[in-house]
Amino acid sequence: MCKLNHAVLVITYGVANLESQLDLELFEHGHAQTATHGRRARRARRARRARRARRARRARRRYRRPAHQGQGPA
């Protein structure tokens, strides 16, 4: 049993079935399953987008106008 509460064979069968339906290899098969080049590339694109979004949020905070403060005594 694995953490998904299913036998490893059931998970393996499900992954193989999904790969055949998508006509796409999600894992390199062997003793240990590792992500294929396509999955690594998608992961890298998501990471780049996340970094750009964080930078944009920081820039918006940095260049936001300060809140209106009273002018003081006239």
Rosetta constraint file for C-alpha pairs under 8 A:
AtomPair CA 1 CA 5 HARMONIC 5.88 0.50
AtomPair CA 1 CA 6 HARMONIC 5.55 0.50
AtomPair CA 1 CA 7 HARMONIC 4.54 0.50
AtomPair CA 1 CA 8 HARMONIC 6.27 0.50
AtomPair CA 2 CA 6 HARMONIC 6.04 0.50
AtomPair CA 2 CA 7 HARMONIC 6.30 0.50
AtomPair CA 2 CA 8 HARMONIC 6.42 0.50
AtomPair CA 6 CA 10 HARMONIC 6.40 0.50
AtomPair CA 6 CA 11 HARMONIC 6.87 0.50
AtomPair CA 7 CA 11 HARMONIC 6.68 0.50
AtomPair CA 8 CA 12 HARMONIC 6.09 0.50
AtomPair CA 9 CA 13 HARMONIC 6.04 0.50
AtomPair CA 10 CA 14 HARMONIC 6.15 0.50
AtomPair CA 11 CA 15 HARMONIC 6.19 0.50
AtomPair CA 12 CA 16 HARMONIC 6.15 0.50
AtomPair CA 13 CA 17 HARMONIC 6.03 0.50
AtomPair CA 14 CA 18 HARMONIC 6.12 0.50
AtomPair CA 15 CA 19 HARMONIC 6.11 0.50
AtomPair CA 16 CA 20 HARMONIC 6.23 0.50
AtomPair CA 17 CA 21 HARMONIC 6.24 0.50
AtomPair CA 18 CA 22 HARMONIC 6.12 0.50
AtomPair CA 19 CA 23 HARMONIC 5.64 0.50
AtomPair CA 19 CA 24 HARMONIC 5.21 0.50
AtomPair CA 19 CA 25 HARMONIC 5.58 0.50
AtomPair CA 19 CA 26 HARMONIC 6.42 0.50
AtomPair CA 20 CA 24 HARMONIC 6.78 0.50
AtomPair CA 25 CA 36 HARMONIC 7.36 0.50
AtomPair CA 26 CA 35 HARMONIC 6.65 0.50
AtomPair CA 26 CA 36 HARMONIC 6.14 0.50
AtomPair CA 26 CA 39 HARMONIC 7.12 0.50
AtomPair CA 27 CA 33 HARMONIC 5.78 0.50
AtomPair CA 27 CA 34 HARMONIC 5.55 0.50
AtomPair CA 27 CA 35 HARMONIC 5.00 0.50
AtomPair CA 27 CA 36 HARMONIC 5.37 0.50
AtomPair CA 28 CA 33 HARMONIC 5.69 0.50
AtomPair CA 28 CA 34 HARMONIC 5.59 0.50
AtomPair CA 28 CA 35 HARMONIC 6.45 0.50
AtomPair CA 28 CA 36 HARMONIC 5.87 0.50
AtomPair CA 29 CA 33 HARMONIC 5.50 0.50
AtomPair CA 29 CA 34 HARMONIC 7.56 0.50
AtomPair CA 35 CA 39 HARMONIC 5.81 0.50
AtomPair CA 35 CA 40 HARMONIC 6.40 0.50
AtomPair CA 36 CA 40 HARMONIC 6.35 0.50
AtomPair CA 37 CA 41 HARMONIC 6.09 0.50
AtomPair CA 38 CA 42 HARMONIC 6.21 0.50
AtomPair CA 39 CA 43 HARMONIC 6.09 0.50
AtomPair CA 40 CA 44 HARMONIC 6.15 0.50
AtomPair CA 41 CA 45 HARMONIC 6.23 0.50
AtomPair CA 42 CA 46 HARMONIC 6.22 0.50
AtomPair CA 43 CA 47 HARMONIC 6.21 0.50
AtomPair CA 44 CA 48 HARMONIC 6.21 0.50
AtomPair CA 45 CA 49 HARMONIC 6.20 0.50
AtomPair CA 46 CA 50 HARMONIC 6.13 0.50
AtomPair CA 47 CA 51 HARMONIC 6.20 0.50
AtomPair CA 48 CA 52 HARMONIC 6.22 0.50
AtomPair CA 49 CA 53 HARMONIC 6.14 0.50
AtomPair CA 50 CA 54 HARMONIC 6.19 0.50
AtomPair CA 51 CA 55 HARMONIC 6.20 0.50
AtomPair CA 52 CA 56 HARMONIC 6.12 0.50
AtomPair CA 53 CA 57 HARMONIC 6.18 0.50
AtomPair CA 54 CA 58 HARMONIC 6.22 0.50
AtomPair CA 55 CA 59 HARMONIC 6.13 0.50
AtomPair CA 56 CA 60 HARMONIC 6.15 0.50
AtomPair CA 57 CA 61 HARMONIC 6.28 0.50
AtomPair CA 58 CA 62 HARMONIC 6.07 0.50
AtomPair CA 59 CA 63 HARMONIC 6.14 0.50
AtomPair CA 60 CA 64 HARMONIC 5.88 0.50
